[in-house]
């Protein structure tokens, strides 16, 4: 099969790469990831026109195409499930920062790190920061990536003002552009954002840029229980809308310290990390004082204000928690609930976990209700884990939440999706899939089941 | 026909109102509005379940349904085009501000004014402000309304985190909720936002709220030409990201003065109005000084800094320009282009207008590229106007812009839409329409042509 696909591609002038190792996994932990299909050919188009050529061939010959960005996903969204083509965007690297229109035009394969550098070199910034800087912009748009700054600065969806996408049959859609407002008909651009490579292949994006961050300051605030910590989240938001407001359990901090080699100030069971941004150091100190008062009134054990070196260390510990913990966990979950429901969600999940003999370490984006739970490995976890995960999803759903706030459905949560949205909503999604991808060749086995 | 529909409704327990005067127009100027169908019955459901009942009846009997909010639209989006039912949301008035989760749950018919008051009574704010405070929340979501604050605070789309919508056959979709992040499958919520009542009837929305505005300050800055004014827009944005950054021609100000009875400081041909918001008066004065320096370096004739009473007067003049001008204009257009293209757009349009004997007065949202052009009436305008409008749309499109940044397609620009998006994009929109509304009964004659 592979050889046949390689021949079809070569005959049409597309160079096939037969070594697919390095192209069949993403960052999903080994413990839960699906078994990939290794019978795939890799292609590395350089621009939209070359992607269109690949799709015309694939459409004609009914060949599945798995689009791949930085491979940093956590839901097996980029893992090939059938014999077919892995389309890597690694060569699509054009980037143009348009300082006059406060935006950047990026080819699919530009990484978050490259975008941040390019924006900063023109005195601008790109606020969303969903973890790994080797994620690609098109991957971040296709998964509507989030991250710690979403509470103040929004998720990827809030930054996309234009995109080019190649349809299943190779036709190119050009949506939006460099204008901020656009109400010309149904917004297909927003339908493609978050569609995980299953409706079209995003080849170029236009992203809004913002003025640079001037100053930041970070508070680390330990509490004895999650209720004390979360109760004040809306108060802190109203008082000083932080850049980020993270909830972190004591044990998670220990993992972050181990991975970073840096020290966090004394912590307790439940901790808040509050990153403030502002125009001047004075402005920030005033905001920090107001936040500190709120924390103290809610039984904070202490309040640490960090700037300069100390702030860098704190951020390093936070950003390396996952690095430290990932070998001991089963999975990183990303349920999202209304902010005020976080304590109830965590308490109910911990009760369930305890009964089933699991330990769960939590941290996450308290400011937007998106909690990362880490069920830890134990002997015999394999047979009980799906039951635990399903209970967590049910608890989130009962509290008005969703099973995935950031990582998307991919292959991992495809069967869960059906249980947590209405039948009608699921059927409409399938109809969307059929319109955009009538032959079911775009990233099959992800998000929804294809029906002809 | 009307009597028959009334009977069908009454037999199913829905009260029909036969006096439809007051329900067949929106705010579209008489000069360009379409002739409505007056053979309609009005219904005034009180909640989602009653809307669902109306839709079940309409679906069964193939009766067109025209959903109507505040009737403040400018594209004939709410104007009935066929014998059928006008579904007014005026009785759907439930509003719950959830201060713990920084959001408001509103029934369709809650007005912008009511939402703002409810938010402020709990110490919060709702930033988007698309003009009329008698617009309803569901109408603003259905049209993805914009307004002057979009550059810093975004459009309606950026505030919707959940909604309920009744489908053509009466089934209720419940999408999103009180969580900020949600990546569970294709985002149907964002497809419904801006769909102008043609895909489903939005009956409830969950809207994000923000901390209150603390302080504002407004600068009025006259320039001799549009180039000098617009050139510095990105610089002002980078330096101090205003709440609003408006471009206003001198003649427009005169109309605003007349309507408001207030005085604007000396103006010139091209004027910027810069509204800054911040934490403290000191903070704002510092920002204002930096903005003033930028303006002076770009040949500003003068810089007026207004606070208190003077600021109120300025804002009154700006907000009443349309009131003052509306009897003399043919239409208010709302093209959107990349910010840096505004001068070229205005210059090219003015050239065309001059050749065709039209005078055009411009103002608009310089910070987001959305320009309101007002072609003024002249003898014999009727036979030439469509040609002028079409040329403006072509110029906008050539500059990478869109024919409507705010007001939507409605009935007025339905035929234009086809010319300014690709055939494939149009066809996909029609397929969306077919999936959501197979019988073509939802707001027929708007946005796209229905095909079975």
Interface residues (C-beta under 8 A of the other chain):
Chain A: X98 X99 X100 X101 X102 X123 X124 X143 X144 X146 X150 X151 X154 X155 X157 X158 X167 X171 X173 X174 X175 X177 X178 X179 X180 X181 X182 X183 X184 X185 X186 X187 X188 X190 X191 X193 X194 X195 X199 X210 X211 X212 X234 X237 X238 X239 X241 X279 X283 X286 X287 X336 X337 X338 X339 X340 X365 X368 X369 X370 X400 X401 X402 X403 X404 X405 X406 X407 X408 X409 X413 X417 X420 X421 X422 X424 X425 X426 X428 X429 X431 X432 X433 X435 X436 X447 X448
Chain B: X98 X99 X100 X101 X102 X123 X124 X143 X144 X146 X150 X151 X154 X155 X157 X158 X167 X171 X173 X174 X175 X177 X178 X179 X180 X181 X182 X183 X184 X185 X186 X187 X188 X190 X191 X193 X194 X195 X199 X210 X211 X212 X234 X237 X238 X239 X241 X279 X283 X286 X287 X336 X337 X338 X339 X340 X365 X368 X369 X370 X400 X401 X402 X403 X404 X405 X406 X407 X408 X409 X413 X417 X420 X421 X422 X424 X425 X426 X428 X429 X431 X432 X433 X435 X436 X447 X448
